[in-house]
Amino acid sequence: MRHRDDKIFFFGPPFMGGPHPRGRWHRKRMRRGDVRAAILLLLDEEPRNGYQIMQELEERSDGSWRPSPGSVYPALQLLADEGLVRGESHESSTVYELTEAGRAHLEENRERFGAPWQQAGAGMPDDVRDLVRLAMDVGMATRQVLQAGTEAQRGEARELLESTRKKLYGILAGAGD
């Protein structure tokens, strides 16, 4: 039986950081204020909706940090309540942008905020980061095949992914040799 600590995550349980005693890598747990700082920094570049914020943070952290909707949307609401951002409904989502007060707050705190997405993957070996990036790229390519591919292309992609999955497990099975 698997214990909670043995549950498989991309880098292990989200509450751990650095190498696991059994050799696995775990995500660094981000601080509560990191989501808030990251949102302000991203909105300083351009207006975005919550989903775009989550995607961009995952991209910038090389896949090691993707805040959940349960952390991003409450943070956006709190920032709006404080007058630092404002949201405007566009079609099926709300696009947020910094207010003047938000820009002033960001400029006062920019140095302290740093780049929270860089902290997420800190200490991760380059080969692990490269593998995560590649897995994300394969996921994006798979989504494209699902959205735009023909039935035959989806079938070919399914076979490729199944073969790849088996080969990856084969690598692990041979790791003890």
N, C-alpha and C positions, 0 to 999 in steps of 0.2 A: 504494500500500500504506500502511496506517495504522501508525504507530509506536505503541509502548506509551503514550507520553505523550499521544497523540491519542485514546486510547480514551475513549469517551464515558461519563461518570459523571453523576450528577444535577447536581453542581456541578464536575465535572472530577475529576482524579485525587485520591484521598483524602489524599495526602501534601502537598498544596498548601494555602495559605490566601490569601484575598483575591483581587483581580482577576488574571486570567491575562494575560500579555502580549498575547494575541490577543483579549482582551475577554471571556473566559469567567470565571465565578466558580467557585471551588473550595472544598471543605469544609476547615475547619481540622482538622488532625490533633489528636486529643485525647491528652493524656498518659496514661500507664499508670495513674497513681493516680486519674485522674478517674472511671473506672468504679467503682472501689472506693468513693470518696467519694459518688458519686451513688447507689450501692446503699444505703449506710448512711443517707443523707438520705431516700430514698424509703421504706425500711423503718421509719424513725422515724414516718412518717405512718400506715402500715398494713402488715400482712403482705402479701406478694406472691410470685408464682412468677417464674421467670426470664423467661418470655415477657411477663408484665405489666410487668416492669421495663424490658425493651427497648421495649415500646409506649409506656410513660409517658415515657421519655427522648426518644423520637422526637417525641411530642406536645409536651413542654415546650420542646424545642429548635426548634419549628416546622419539623420535618422535616430539620434539618441534621445531626442526630446520631442514629444508631440503632446502638448497639454490637451486634456480632455475638454469636451464641451462644458462639463461641470465645473471647470476652473476658468475657462475663457469667458463664457457668457456672463457669469456673475461679476467677474472683474470688469467687463465692459459696462455693465449696468452701474456698478459702483463708480467707475470713472465718469460716467454720464451724470450720475447723481451729484458728483463733486464739481461738475462743470468743466472737466478737463477734456472730454470728448463729447461729440453729439452724433446721434445716429439718424439716418434718413432712410426711409423705406424705399427700396428699389425692387420692383417685381416681387420675388418671393423671399427676399432677404433684406436685412438692414445693413447699410454701409456706414461705417464710422469714420470720423475724421477728428483731428485735434481742433480744439477751440484755441483762441488766443491765450486763455489761462492755461490750457494744456501745453502749449508751446513754451510759455514762460516757465512752467513747472519743470518741463523736460530740460530746458537750458540750465536751470538751477541745479539739476540733479544728474545731468548726462554723465559726468565723470564717475559718480557713485554707481550709476546703473551699469556702466560698462556695456558688455554684449552678453546678456544672459545665455544666449544659445551656444556660445563658445564654452561656457562652464559645463554644459550638459555632457559633452563628450570628453572633458578634460581627463587625462590619465588613460584614455582608451588607446591601446596600441594601434599603430597605423594600419596593420593588416586587418584588424577587426573593423576599423572605420571603413576601410576599402570594401570589405565584404558586406557591410551594412549598406553602403552606397550602391553596390552592385545589386543587392537584393531589392532595394527601393526602385532602381531603374528597371529591373525585371517586372516588378509590380506595376509600374507605370506602363510598360509595354503591353503587359497582359490586359490592363484596363482598356488600352487602345484597341486591341484585338476584340475584346468583348463589345466595345461600342461600335466599331466600324468594320469588323471582319465579317466575312461570309461564314456560312455554316461549316464549309470545308476548312477555312482558315482557323476557326475556333477549334475544330477537331484536331487539326495539326498542332495547334498550340497546346491543347490538352495532353496530347501524346508526349510532346517535348517536355512539358512541366512534370508529367508523371515519371518520365525517364530520368530527368534531372533530380527529382526527389529521391528516387531509388539509388542513384549514384551517390548522392550526398550521404545517405544512410550507409551505403557501402564504404565510404571513406571512414565514417565513424567506426564501423565494424572492424575495419582493418587497422584502426589506430593503435590497438594493443599489440600489434605484431612487432 
